[in-house]
Amino acid sequence: MDITVVGRNAEISSRLRDYVEDKAVKVEQFDPRVQRVEVEVTHERNPRQADTAERVEITVVSKGPVIRAEASSSDRFAAFDIAMGKLTERLRRARDRKKDHHRRHAVAALNEGLQAAPVPDEPVVPETGDAPIEDSPSAPTEPGVAVEAQLGDSPVIVRQKLHEARPMTVDEALYQMELVGHPFYLFIEKSSKQPCAVYHRHGWTYGVIRLDAQVL
């Protein structure tokens, strides 16, 4: 398992790197198939945001779904610990779901007098280093590589990233959204082939936005 620690507007000390690597190895306890753990530390220079100036994002890439967690604090060690706690809970949830998935297949096979079929691995969304900022906001062509570009003469920076996707159900999309810790998730709906987005509303309610893609 590879562990990488990178900084955005932040220098990574050897003490922090050793601390991260010591804690991150525990990821294998929840997912033996993990390939790499990526930790990104970002420092916010705005003094008004001193309480959340240090943001840590942890991404786990394995042969299963990509799992991500992030947290902010005034101290980057504390931010990492908070993010690691969130990540551990999501890894545990993914492991339990996998066990339940195997159990349901086994029960169905026994009822039908058939041998349970193996559960296919979910695709890995490649995560690589960011590409340098471009002069124009052209769409990225390489999956997992972020492309940043300035919007015209304005100070606005647009960050784009291309992800590989497979059709999935709304239930699967909600599960993926919970794993990455985002308030929304884009996907292709399996039955209708429509581009969709699931999102948090309030409490335990969710919404689904569907696009009717029409060729002009």
Buried (B, 14 or more C-beta within 10 A) or exposed (E): BEBBBEBEEBEBEEEBBEBBBEBBEEBEEBBEEBEBBBBBBBEBEEEEEEEEBBBBBBBBBBEBBBBBBBBBBEEBBBBBBBBBEBBBEBBEBBBEBBEEEEEEBEEEEEEEEEEBEEEEEBBBBBBEEBBEEBEEBEEBEEBBBBBBBBEEEEEEEEEBBBBEEEEBEBEBBBBBBBBBBBEEBBBBBBEEEBBBBBBBEEEEEBEBEEEEEEEE
